[in-house]
């Protein structure tokens, strides 16, 4: 993933850490975007690069390449490789190590932070607040009422247009993206429902990630190919470009849905297992459908999509 040139000569002053899945990191990115500081983000390599490329953070670090095992070693190493990689930050905001006092102390010491906040990855029991608002409350930040779409480098958009041509779609005509997968099976609306929605849309394009390619049967995937074009495991930069150019998006509670909303695609997110009031994607044009206690049909989804795109 290529990054735009950084124009600022200032070093980041905040180290942010989140080793979670794509949707979790994107929500964390919305939090970081509200900080009045330059931020270095330690997350899974491509996810950190994504947030740096969109300008949400100033510098990416690959969490998986960091010697985080030092935080839990006993005795503590006499020479800290982690401090050599992380030293020099005034503030730490982390969703890693929370609740382990020794790990919290060691991580703050390794990055040299005088101020450290360790955030939960879920809202507290009994809360109906969105996780992002809970984080903002903990950090004393003001809420952003209408989040602006994340900006994308032009080469990401060009890569997306090239992928559309490779898939046989007309890049000059409107297209819709659907992501029928999710990290957990319980979070998925049925595939037939997505195919029913696609049948009513112009140039439907299904996105499949590694989870779907690994777990789904050949028949499941072929049913999507019969209903529209399919793109499998695109690089996150290309996926962001595809989503930003779509006239509408439909997905489950998934990382792709969070990315679609963040880059400004009109987004309908279907929640079958988790609470939309706590985990809804954040963006300028988002509708959620709470399907935890009722059966939904394609007409419900199409109505929500029409409402948000009219």
ZIDAKA-V79928 format. One record per residue. N is the residue number from 1. RES is the residue in three letters. PSI is psi in degrees with one decimal (999 if undefined). Layout:
n->{N	N}
res->{RES	RES}
psi->{PSI	PSI}
This chain:
n->{1	2	3	4	5	6	7	8	9	10	11	12	13	14	15	16	17	18	19	20	21	22	23	24	25	26	27	28	29	30	31	32	33	34	35	36	37	38	39	40	41	42	43	44	45	46	47	48	49	50	51	52	53	54	55	56	57	58	59	60	61	62	63	64	65	66	67	68	69	70	71	72	73	74	75	76	77	78	79	80	81	82	83	84	85	86	87	88	89	90	91	92	93	94	95	96	97	98	99	100	101	102	103	104	105	106	107	108	109	110	111	112	113	114	115	116	117	118	119	120	121	122	123	124	125	126	127	128	129	130	131	132	133	134	135	136	137	138	139	140	141	142	143	144	145	146	147	148	149	150	151	152	153	154	155	156	157	158	159	160	161	162	163	164	165	166	167	168	169	170	171	172	173	174	175	176	177	178	179	180	181	182	183	184	185	186	187	188	189	190	191	192	193	194	195	196	197	198	199	200	201	202	203	204	205	206	207	208	209	210	211	212	213	214	215	216	217	218	219	220	221	222	223	224	225	226	227	228	229	230	231	232	233	234	235	236	237	238	239	240	241	242	243	244	245	246	247	248	249	250	251	252	253	254	255	256	257	258	259	260	261	262	263	264	265	266	267	268	269	270	271	272	273	274	275	276	277	278	279	280	281	282	283	284	285	286	287	288	289	290	291	292	293	294	295	296	297	298	299	300	301	302	303	304	305	306	307	308	309	310}
res->{UNK	UNK	UNK	UNK	UNK	UNK	UNK	UNK	UNK	UNK	UNK	UNK	UNK	UNK	UNK	UNK	UNK	UNK	UNK	UNK	UNK	UNK	UNK	UNK	UNK	UNK	UNK	UNK	UNK	UNK	UNK	UNK	UNK	UNK	UNK	UNK	UNK	UNK	UNK	UNK	UNK	UNK	UNK	UNK	UNK	UNK	UNK	UNK	UNK	UNK	UNK	UNK	UNK	UNK	UNK	UNK	UNK	UNK	UNK	UNK	UNK	UNK	UNK	UNK	UNK	UNK	UNK	UNK	UNK	UNK	UNK	UNK	UNK	UNK	UNK	UNK	UNK	UNK	UNK	UNK	UNK	UNK	UNK	UNK	UNK	UNK	UNK	UNK	UNK	UNK	UNK	UNK	UNK	UNK	UNK	UNK	UNK	UNK	UNK	UNK	UNK	UNK	UNK	UNK	UNK	UNK	UNK	UNK	UNK	UNK	UNK	UNK	UNK	UNK	UNK	UNK	UNK	UNK	UNK	UNK	UNK	UNK	UNK	UNK	UNK	UNK	UNK	UNK	UNK	UNK	UNK	UNK	UNK	UNK	UNK	UNK	UNK	UNK	UNK	UNK	UNK	UNK	UNK	UNK	UNK	UNK	UNK	UNK	UNK	UNK	UNK	UNK	UNK	UNK	UNK	UNK	UNK	UNK	UNK	UNK	UNK	UNK	UNK	UNK	UNK	UNK	UNK	UNK	UNK	UNK	UNK	UNK	UNK	UNK	UNK	UNK	UNK	UNK	UNK	UNK	UNK	UNK	UNK	UNK	UNK	UNK	UNK	UNK	UNK	UNK	UNK	UNK	UNK	UNK	UNK	UNK	UNK	UNK	UNK	UNK	UNK	UNK	UNK	UNK	UNK	UNK	UNK	UNK	UNK	UNK	UNK	UNK	UNK	UNK	UNK	UNK	UNK	UNK	UNK	UNK	UNK	UNK	UNK	UNK	UNK	UNK	UNK	UNK	UNK	UNK	UNK	UNK	UNK	UNK	UNK	UNK	UNK	UNK	UNK	UNK	UNK	UNK	UNK	UNK	UNK	UNK	UNK	UNK	UNK	UNK	UNK	UNK	UNK	UNK	UNK	UNK	UNK	UNK	UNK	UNK	UNK	UNK	UNK	UNK	UNK	UNK	UNK	UNK	UNK	UNK	UNK	UNK	UNK	UNK	UNK	UNK	UNK	UNK	UNK	UNK	UNK	UNK	UNK	UNK	UNK	UNK	UNK	UNK	UNK	UNK	UNK	UNK	UNK	UNK	UNK	UNK	UNK	UNK	UNK	UNK	UNK	UNK	UNK	UNK	UNK	UNK	UNK	UNK	UNK	UNK}
psi->{119.3	140.6	147.3	157.0	136.0	129.6	-18.6	140.7	-2.2	143.6	143.4	146.4	-9.4	133.0	122.3	138.1	124.6	110.6	12.7	-170.7	172.4	-49.9	-38.9	-42.8	-36.6	-42.0	-41.4	-37.9	-37.9	-36.1	-47.8	-31.0	-20.3	1.6	142.0	63.8	159.8	142.5	136.2	129.9	123.1	109.9	175.8	135.6	-58.4	-30.9	-40.5	-40.6	-37.9	-48.6	-28.7	-40.0	-30.7	-2.5	7.2	-38.2	161.8	-30.1	134.5	145.3	139.8	107.9	-39.0	-15.7	-0.8	142.3	63.3	-16.2	-19.7	-29.2	-22.9	2.1	148.3	114.8	168.8	136.2	140.9	-29.1	117.3	109.7	-30.2	-41.8	-34.8	-31.6	-25.2	-9.3	146.9	23.0	140.7	-21.2	142.7	131.6	115.0	138.9	18.6	135.4	-1.0	133.8	-15.8	99.5	-37.7	-44.1	-40.1	-47.8	-45.0	-39.6	-43.0	-40.2	-38.6	-35.7	-1.0	19.7	130.1	-19.7	130.8	137.5	129.8	116.0	147.8	157.7	-1.7	151.6	156.5	153.9	135.0	-9.4	144.1	6.4	151.3	145.9	-39.4	-40.2	-35.2	-44.3	-45.9	-39.9	-43.3	-33.0	-3.5	32.8	151.4	148.1	150.3	114.9	-42.6	88.3	134.9	151.5	144.5	138.6	149.8	142.0	149.2	-31.8	-25.8	-39.6	-39.1	-41.6	-36.5	-43.5	-38.5	-39.7	-38.0	-44.0	-41.1	-31.3	-2.0	15.1	152.8	109.2	-15.1	-7.0	155.4	148.5	156.0	148.1	138.0	136.0	100.1	4.4	178.2	164.1	-26.3	142.6	-34.9	-19.0	1.4	127.7	156.2	148.5	-38.4	-35.5	-43.7	-40.0	-36.5	-38.0	-45.5	-33.4	-21.2	3.0	153.4	130.3	63.5	138.6	118.1	135.2	128.4	135.1	-177.2	-35.6	-46.8	-42.8	-29.9	-36.4	-26.5	151.2	161.4	-38.3	-40.1	-45.9	-38.8	-30.6	-33.2	-41.4	-30.0	-20.1	-13.1	-176.1	155.1	130.3	129.0	124.6	55.2	152.7	146.9	-34.9	-44.1	-41.5	-42.7	-41.8	-41.1	-45.3	-40.7	-27.5	-7.4	147.0	-10.7	155.2	140.9	130.7	179.5	-170.3	92.4	166.9	-36.4	-39.0	-40.4	-38.7	-41.8	-47.6	-41.5	-36.0	4.1	4.5	136.2	116.0	128.3	118.6	127.1	124.4	113.4	-13.6	-29.8	166.9	118.1	-30.1	-18.1	-27.0	16.4	140.9	150.8	129.4	177.1	-15.4	86.0	134.7	140.5	149.5	119.3	103.1	23.2	-32.7	14.5	152.7	129.6	156.1	165.5	-34.4	-34.4	-43.1	-43.8	-36.3	-43.2	-39.4	-41.6	-41.4	-38.3	-17.1	-2.8	999}
